[in-house]
Amino acid sequence: MLVDEVKITLQAGKGGDGLVHFYTDRWRPKGGPDGGNGGDGGNVYFRAVSDISRLHQFRHQKNFEAQDGGKGGPNNCTGKNGVDLYLDIPYGSVISYDNGTQVELETVGQIILASKGGRGGKGNHHYRSATNQTPKEHTTGFSPPVKNIHIKLKLIADIGFIGLPNASKTSLLNELTSANAQVANYAFTTLEPNLGVMKGGQIIADIPGLIEGASDGKGLGYKFLKHVERTKILVHCVSAESADPVADYQVVRQELKNYSSVLDSKTEIVVLTKSDLLDQKDIKKISKKIGAALAVSIVDDKSLKSLSDMLSKLI
């Protein structure tokens, strides 16, 4: 199961406390103040990776803390800085903070500072002066506030395959890319988005089948509609074995319109799939009704190449 939305809390490390200490030995019984400053607390970072399943790590663990800074030491030694915490999340994630700000991770390897560690406190060595030769002042390290974070994944792909369940979307993905996603001859085989990369580098996202009412929360597809918002082109797959291909097409188009005007206005290519089940006369008739640019079948290499070439030119 793909986890594409989570809520977590982050706590950057607390700064270490400054030390009150006076140096003394047999030769210098009054060596003076030498309490060191505390170390800085560790920062928390988000780092973008290509693995779309990385939000799964937040299903059960919700609270994350970076290491606190060490306390100041004698001999004016500064405490050790806390170790930074890096949390890997999929690129395409939208990070929302409790103050209303948002940050998007758009490229693999991108790193953003999510919560800055606290500064270390000052030791009494810092407060020494000609008029204050035995300072007992010191400060405690700063403790950063807890941050509530909402992470929502939106897949970044060039092409989005959409359509009703069992419209051959996943089969086409497997044929056009090196993906090896599960397929079967029944509806809702695909329970989460699949990604594949074409030879030209174009990324295809296979979105689980939509049904009527998906934009209102029905079926599996509604939770994945957001994943096609960032695609450049939509490939609308309509099955040739459907009893009413026109109605199938209209159902999906209506759901896109209901969900988002952005989706409704995206460039769309209509593809009639499973064309091997019909003769050429019926293919032409149905293609004209639904405005299909192409009829394809996974057992017809020529049609697959035509679809691949068309997509490569458009991207």
GIKA-V781990 format. One record per helix or strand. SS is the DSSP state (a for helix, b for strand). FROM is the first residue (numbers start at 0). TO is the last residue. If there is no record, write none. Layout:
ss from to
SS FROM TO
SS FROM TO
//
This chain:
ss from to
b 4 10
b 21 22
b 31 32
b 43 48
a 53 57
b 62 64
b 72 72
b 76 76
b 84 89
b 92 96
b 101 103
b 110 114
a 123 126
b 146 152
b 158 161
b 163 163
a 168 175
b 193 196
b 202 205
b 209 209
a 213 215
a 220 227
b 232 238
a 244 258
a 260 263
b 266 272
a 274 276
a 279 289
b 293 294
a 300 313
//
